[in-house]
């Protein structure tokens, strides 16, 4: 796989499949990397474990991150992403089914770029995911590797 445009981190196979179906109108399947838990997401981003051979300069343009993950929580993933200079400016959108106000506040305080509730209705989920992907992949101008190092 080349550099994915998007990293989807969600432990629900059903939700992941629905999100991938929605994303199909915006990106090819090869442009999306999927991790089912927080540890795998961190391994992917920092090129360790199963992803040790990946080029660490090849970051996705955006991470869609669920909060309720096994092994390492979404909030802890966000903490580690923001703590490392290589990923500090990587856009992270929380896409979570939960509506816990404390989690939302913590995610924003940790530097999440946005927090989107995952609706249970597929049509609305699809609409939100497509809007998110189009914004981050088509409209947003990402930080360059040099800018990420300078932060």
C-alpha positions as CSV (number, residue, x, y, z in Angstrom):
1,X,0.0,0.0,0.0
2,X,1.2,3.5,-0.8
3,X,0.5,6.4,1.4
4,X,-3.2,6.2,2.6
5,X,-5.2,9.4,2.4
6,X,-7.2,8.5,5.4
7,X,-6.7,6.3,8.5
8,X,-10.0,5.0,10.0
9,X,-9.7,3.7,13.5
10,X,-12.9,1.9,14.6
11,X,-13.3,-1.3,16.5
12,X,-16.8,-2.0,15.1
13,X,-16.6,-4.1,11.9
14,X,-20.2,-3.0,11.0
15,X,-19.4,0.7,11.5
16,X,-16.1,0.4,9.6
17,X,-17.9,-1.3,6.7
18,X,-20.6,1.4,6.6
19,X,-17.9,4.2,6.7
20,X,-15.9,2.5,4.0
21,X,-19.0,2.2,1.9
22,X,-19.7,5.9,2.3
23,X,-16.1,6.8,1.6
24,X,-16.2,4.9,-1.7
25,X,-17.6,8.0,-3.5
26,X,-14.6,10.0,-2.4
27,X,-11.6,7.7,-2.2
28,X,-10.6,4.3,-3.5
29,X,-10.3,1.4,-1.0
30,X,-6.5,1.6,-1.4
31,X,-6.5,5.1,0.0
32,X,-8.0,4.1,3.3
33,X,-6.1,2.3,6.1
34,X,-8.2,0.7,8.8
35,X,-7.2,-0.1,12.3
36,X,-9.5,-1.9,14.7
37,X,-7.9,-0.7,18.0
38,X,-5.9,2.1,19.4
39,X,-2.6,0.2,19.6
40,X,-2.8,-0.8,15.9
41,X,-3.5,2.9,15.1
42,X,-0.4,4.0,17.0
43,X,1.7,1.2,15.4
44,X,0.5,2.3,12.0
45,X,1.3,6.0,12.6
46,X,4.7,5.4,14.2
47,X,5.7,2.5,12.0
48,X,6.2,-0.2,14.6
49,X,4.9,-3.7,15.2
50,X,3.0,-5.0,12.2
51,X,3.8,-1.7,10.4
52,X,7.5,-1.6,11.1
53,X,8.4,-1.6,7.4
54,X,6.2,1.4,6.6
55,X,7.8,4.8,5.7
56,X,7.3,7.1,8.7
57,X,7.1,10.1,6.4
58,X,4.0,8.7,4.8
59,X,1.3,10.0,7.0
60,X,-2.4,10.0,6.1
61,X,-4.0,13.4,5.4
62,X,-6.6,12.8,8.2
63,X,-7.4,10.3,10.9
64,X,-11.0,9.4,11.7
65,X,-10.9,8.2,15.3
66,X,-13.5,6.5,17.4
67,X,-13.0,7.0,21.2
68,X,-14.2,3.7,22.5
69,X,-11.4,1.4,21.4
70,X,-9.9,-1.7,22.8
71,X,-6.2,-1.9,24.0
72,X,-5.6,1.9,23.8
73,X,-8.5,4.3,24.0
74,X,-9.1,6.9,21.4
75,X,-8.3,9.7,23.8
76,X,-4.9,8.0,24.6
77,X,-4.3,7.7,20.8
78,X,-5.0,11.4,20.5
79,X,-2.6,12.2,23.4
80,X,0.2,10.3,21.8
81,X,-0.4,11.8,18.4
82,X,-0.3,15.3,19.8
83,X,2.7,14.6,21.9
84,X,5.0,13.5,19.0
85,X,6.4,16.2,16.7
86,X,6.0,14.0,13.7
87,X,2.2,13.8,14.1
88,X,1.4,16.9,16.2
89,X,-0.2,18.7,13.2
90,X,-1.9,15.6,11.8
91,X,-5.6,16.3,11.4
92,X,-7.7,14.1,13.8
93,X,-11.4,14.1,13.6
94,X,-13.2,12.2,16.4
95,X,-16.0,10.1,14.9
96,X,-17.8,8.6,17.8
97,X,-21.2,7.2,18.7
98,X,-20.9,8.4,22.2
99,X,-22.1,11.8,23.4
100,X,-20.3,12.0,26.7
101,X,-19.7,15.7,27.3
102,X,-16.5,15.0,29.3
103,X,-15.1,13.0,26.4
104,X,-15.9,15.7,23.9
105,X,-14.3,18.4,26.1
106,X,-11.2,16.2,26.7
107,X,-10.9,15.5,23.0
108,X,-11.0,19.1,22.1
109,X,-8.6,20.0,24.9
110,X,-6.2,17.4,23.6
111,X,-6.2,18.9,20.1
112,X,-8.9,17.1,18.1
113,X,-9.6,19.1,15.0
114,X,-13.3,18.3,15.3
115,X,-15.8,16.0,17.1
116,X,-18.5,14.4,15.0
117,X,-21.2,12.2,16.4
118,X,-21.7,9.0,14.5
119,X,-25.4,8.8,13.7
120,X,-27.2,5.4,13.7
121,X,-28.9,6.3,10.4
122,X,-26.8,5.1,7.4
123,X,-27.9,7.9,5.1
124,X,-26.9,10.6,7.7
125,X,-23.6,8.7,8.6
126,X,-22.8,8.6,4.9
127,X,-23.5,12.3,4.4
128,X,-21.3,13.3,7.3
129,X,-18.4,11.0,6.3
130,X,-18.4,12.2,2.7
131,X,-18.4,15.9,3.9
132,X,-15.5,15.1,6.3
133,X,-13.5,13.4,3.6
134,X,-14.1,16.0,1.0
135,X,-13.1,18.8,3.4
136,X,-9.9,17.1,4.7
137,X,-8.9,15.6,1.3
138,X,-10.0,18.2,-1.2
139,X,-10.3,21.5,0.5
140,X,-7.8,21.5,3.4
141,X,-4.2,22.4,2.7
142,X,-2.1,20.0,4.8
143,X,1.0,20.9,6.8
144,X,4.1,20.0,4.9
145,X,6.7,17.6,6.5
146,X,8.9,20.6,7.1
147,X,6.1,22.5,8.9
148,X,5.4,19.4,11.0
149,X,9.1,19.3,12.1
150,X,9.0,23.1,12.9
151,X,6.0,22.9,15.2
